[in-house]
Amino acid sequence: MRETEIEKYLTEQAGRQGGVALKFVSPGCTGVPDRIVVLPGGQVGFLELKRPGERPRKEQEYRIRQLKNLGCTAGWADTRDKVDEFLALLSCQTDPDGLLGEILEASGLI
């Protein structure tokens, strides 16, 4: 499976939830995640996409960490299952116990 197939899957799944997965390009700023995902209710997250078995480059890991430190939901996915996990977590309206970060980390998304 190619990265473009996972990216297409993300855009389709976000659309099914009533959201969008916008291509993210930031001239002069390397390593930004591939997509900004916006779901109903104002849930916004950043997702780097990879082909199966591939990991983000160092600069991409840095940007994901930077976004997380700013309070954003950010991660990466190399399978459809990880895309589904990211979207499910992003669609949560609240995180009263602060478990979202723990779940993302345990699933390998961050």
Helices and strands as residue ranges (DSSP letters): H 3-16, E 20-23, E 35-39, E 43-49, H 58-69, E 73-77, H 80-90, H 99-106
